[in-house]
Amino acid sequence: MLHLAGLLDELERSEPARAAVAILEGSLSRRSLEEQGAFWRAVDLYYVSRKAPPEATQAVEVAPVLAVAS
């Protein structure tokens, strides 16, 4: 739960995060309560539950192979 508290602190300090939340809240306010609930359930499944897909791993950079003239 400590991690979530850190995210909330970041939200309070971050102008882009506050702007994004305002856009999200505006969009959700035009939806029914049923649609809002479905949205938050989807967020819960993706970010909170163990059903979330694993985070992408960073691709390993490979040096180009030079052809040798024969």
C-alpha positions, -999 to +999 in steps of 0.1 A: +000+000+000+030+023+005+036+023-033+001+037-039+007+065-014+038+074-034+018+075-066-008+098-049+021+121-038+034+122-074+000+130-087-002+160-064+032+173-076+029+165-113+011+190-136+008+165-164-007+139-140-032+164-127-042+173-163-046+136-172-068+129-142-090+160-151-094+146-186-102+111-173-127+125-148-144+146-175-147+116-198-161+094-171-186+120-160-203+117-193-208+079-188-233+060-169-225+047-134-225+012-149-199+022-176-178+040-149-178+008-128-169-013-158-140+011-165-126+009-130-130-029-129-109-031-161-083-009-145-083-031-114-078-062-135-050-047-155-030-029-128-039-044-095-048-081-098-024-109-106-041-113-139-022-083-153+002-092-181+039-091-171+057-058-177+076-056-210+113-063-207+137-040-223+151-053-256+188-062-255+208-042-280+228-064-303+259-050-322+256-053-359+274-081-376+299-071-403+302-093-434+337-104-442+346-103-479+361-136-491 
